[in-house]
Amino acid sequence: MSHFNTLDHEQQVASLQRLALAALRQWDGDFVGLDLIKYRENAVFCATRSDGGRCALRVHRDGYHSEEALRSELQWMEALAADGIRVPQIIRTRDGEHLTRVHSDELDEARYVDMLGWLGGASIGSAEHGLEVETDVAGLFFDTGAVAARIHQSSARWEQPNAFSRHAWDEEGLVGQRPFWGPYWELDLLDDAQRDLLQATRQAARVDLRRYGRSLDNFGMIHADLVPENLLLDDAQLHLIDFDDAGFGWHMFELATALYFCLDDPRYTEIQAALLAGYHSVKPLGADDRATLPLFLALRGLTYLGWIHTRRESRTAEELGPLLVERACRLARAYLDQRR
């Protein structure tokens, strides 16, 4: 176990803030403030300049992404921005680099750090509380679907740099022996019946994914985390944040992710219809695409169990574990039932 992992929450935040302060020297600007705004795995700080301008400084967790993968994420965001999709601006270091690596003597480890332009507005909800908007939910999810379709179209047109490297939410990443977020069937919160259910889902999904197939029309770079927390509404304009999980995956997996934390919302039927309609207005969805929604909702549920399995000590795993198990099993049963 690293020294960092022996620290309590407050000690971790304090050490990351000192590392972030040191990292600020890599960027132009007279910074006068540095305040934590989010710490789940990455730590995100608001850095304030003397003229009042703000930007987001992100200290990456240790061991999740390589430098090449992080640079690829930022390159893809730049490409999306050039295509007119509202994402945070990438602010390069004074040496023109996308990110920097800073060593902390007190932690005896180094972290990658990048800087993003500040966005106003507020998230439309959270994993813990679901949607937190009351008006025009149909319009909001129509726009979300349309933005998702534009991302997928943009990615299909984009010529990736040779060194581009991101993980994949493909068959191996979802139902293989080593899923990207971990072997969800080993989660200690599951009982034997639940474990059997997930294994049956995994087996059926492998068949259905192969039958559905992969092409530029249904698979490519996706945001992979279009949850309410990452949809920022500013003066009726929708912005996307947090591309940390972006990778190669099925487009319908993207839409399933956008719906996952809305499943218990009483407006869910309206939300789903609006999301699919918004997507279809930009990039047509066929009947075979729509038919895979139960499959990808079930797979999204499994991935979250993998996430908490590999992060059992985290607050999020502690708080959301029972909810995620119940929901994953419910979605797995629904998926298997509709196959019969």
N, C-alpha and C positions, 0 to 999 in steps of 0.2 A: 504494500500500500504506500502511495506517495505521501510526502509530508502534507501536501495540500488536503488530501482526503482525511487527515486526522484532525483538521481544524473544524470548529463549529461554523454555522452559517455566517455569523457576524465577522468572524476572523477571516473566512474566505473572501467575503465582500471587501473587507479592509485591504487584504493583500492584493486583490485584483485591482482595486482602485489605485493603489500605489504603482502597480505595473502599468495601468492605463495612463497615469500621469507621466511616467517615463516615456511611454509611447508617443505622447502628444508632441514631443520634440521633433518627431519625424514629419510633421505637417506644418505648413505655413500658418501663421496666425498668433495673435496675442491672447492666449486662453486664460480666463480668469475664474472659471468654474467647471466642476466636473461632478455630476450627480448621477447616482445609480437610478435607472428607470426600469430595469428588468433583469432578474437573474434567475434563470431556470437551469440551463447548462452553460450557454454562452452568457456573458455579462455585458449588458448594453448600458452605456453611460451617455448622458447629455453633456456635451462639451460646449461651453459658452465663451465666446470671444468678447473682448472689451467693448466692441461696438454693439453687443447684444445678439449678434448672429449665433445660431446654434447648429450643431451637427451631432450625429449619433456615432459614438466610438464603440466598436464591438470587439470584445476580448473573447476569442474562441476557446472553447473547452479543449482540454488536452486529449489528443489521440483519436478524434472523430474523423476529421478530414485532413488530408495531406495539403501541403502548400499548393501543389498543382491543382487539386480539386477546389480549393478555396479561390484560387485565381480564376479558374474556369467558371465558378459561380458568378463572380463579379464581371467577367467578360460577357457572360450570357445576359446579365442584367443590363449591361451597356448596349448590347444588341437589341434587347427588348425596348429600351428607352428610345433608341434611334428609330424604332418602328412605331413610336407614338404610344407605347404602353406606359402607364403611370407607375413608375417604380422609383425608389430613392436614387438620387444621383450618387455615382461613385466618386469620392474625392481622393485622388491619388496623393501619395506622399510627395514631398518636395523633390524627390529623385524620380518621380514619374511612375512609381511602383503601385500596384493595386493594393498591396498590404505590406506589413512589416512584421518582423519577428523580434520579440523583446524578451531578454532573459531576466528573470527575477532571482537575485542572489538569496533572498530570504526563503523562496520556495524551492530553490535549486532546480528550476525548470524554466522553459521558454514557452511563450504563447504567441500565436499569430493575432494580429490586430489590424482591423481595417476601419475606414471612416466613410460614413454615408451622409448624404444631405438630409437635413431635418424636414419632416413632414408634419403639417398641422393636422387638425381633426382628431378623431377618436375611433378606436376599434368598435366594430358593431356587436361584439360579444366576447365570450371567453369559453374555454373548455369547461371550466367549473360552473359557469352560470348560463351557458347557452347564449341565444340571441338577446341583446339588450337594446333593441330598437323597436319602437312601437308602430311606426307609420310606414306605409308603402313598402311592405316587405316583398311584395311581388316585383315591384320596380327594382328594388335593390338586388334581388337574386336574378332577375332578367339581365341586369347589367353585369353581374358576376359571371353568369354563363357566357355572355358575349365576350367578356375580357378573356375568359379561359379559352374560348375558341380562337381569339386573335393571337394568344400566346402560342397555341399549337400550330396555327398557320405560319406565324413568324418563324418558329423553330424549324418547320419543315423547309422553309426557304433559306434559312441561315446556313452559311458555309462555316462550319466549326473550325477553329484553329487546330493545327496538327496536334498540339499538346493538350487539347481539351480532355478532361478526365472527370467524370462524375459517376456515382454509383447507379445501379439499375433496380427499379421496382419491377423486375421481370419475373419469369417463372421461378428462377432460382432465388431471387430476392424475396419472393412472397411465399412460396410453398416448397422450396428446396430444403436440402439438409441443413443449410446455413442461411436462414432468412436474414435480410439486411439488418433488421432490428432484433434479431435473436430468436431462439427456438421457443416460440410461444407455448408449445405443448408441455414445456417443462415448468411453467409458472407454478409456484407452490400454492397459489390461491385456488387452483382448480381441483375439483374432486374427480374421481375416476370416470364418472359418466360424462362430465364436461370434457375431460381429456379425450375420451373416445369420440365425442361429437366433433371436436376440432380436428382429430386425425381423419375422420370421415370427410369432413369439409375440405381438408387439404388434398385428399386423394381425388375427390370429385372436381375440385377446382383445377387440378393439373390437366384433367381431360378436357375441361371446358376452355381453359386458356389455349390449349393447342388447337382446339376446334375453331375458336374465334380467330386466332392467328395474329400476326404482327405485320404492319405495313406503315408506310409514311402517313397513311390516312387515319390510322387509329393508334399510333405509337410514336413516341419521340420525347424530346425534353418537356417535362412538366414541372410546375411549381411544387406539386405534391404536398402542399400544406395550406390549401385555401380554406382554412378554418376561420370562424368569425374573428378571432384574435388578430389574424393577419390581413383582414380587410379593413382598410382605414377610410372612413368617410369624412371628407373635408369639403364643406360648402357644396354638397350634393355631388361631389366628384369622388369616384372610387379609386383608391390607390392600393397597391399590393406591397406588403413588406415581408421580411423574413424568408429568404430563399435558401435557407440552410439545408432543407431536405430535398431541394430540387435535384432531379435526376431523370434518367430515361424510364418511361413507363407508359402504360396505356392511358389514352385520353379519358376513358370512362372511369379509371381509377381517380383521376383528378376530380371528376364530378362527384364521385362517391365521397371523396374526402370533404368536399364543400358541403355535403349534406349531413355528414356523420354526426356533428354536434348539434344538429337541428332536429334529430329524429324524434325527440320527445316534445318538441314545440307543437302546440295545438294547431299551428298554421302549416304543419309540415307538408300536407298535400299541395297547398298553394305554393310553398317554397320550391318543392321538387318540380312542379309543372313550370314555374317561372324560370328556374335554372336551365332546364332542358330547352325551353322555348328560346331563351336568350342565346344559348349555344347554337341552336338550330338556325337562328336568324343570321348567323355569321358563317357557320360551317355545318352543313346538313348532317343530321343524325339519322341513320337508317334503323329499320326495325331490329336488325341483328345487334346494333350498338345498344339500343335501349334495352334489349332483352338481357344484356349483361349487367345491368345495374344491381340486381340482388347479389350476383357473384362478387362484384367489386366492393359492395358495401360489406359483405362478409369478410373479404380479404382485408379491407381497411380495419375492421374490428380485430382481426388476428394480429395485424402489425402492432396495434397499440398494446396488446398483451405481451408481445415481444419486447416492446419498449420498457414496460414496467418490470418485466422479468430481469432485464439487464440493468435496471436502475432501482432495485428494491429499496435502497437506502434513501431514495429521494422523497421530498415532501409530496411531489406530484403523484408518485406511485402510491404513497400511503393514502392520500386523499381520494384519488380517483380509481384505485384498484378494484374495489367491489363493483362500482358502476361499470367500468370497462369490461369486467368479466361477464356481468349480466347481459350487457348489450352485445358483446361478441357472440355469446351463446344464442341469444335471441336472433341475431342476424344469420348465424350459421344454420339454425333450424329453418328459418324462412327460406334461405337459399336452397337447402336440401329438399325441402317440401315442394318447392315449385319445379324441381327437376323431375319429380315423379309423374 
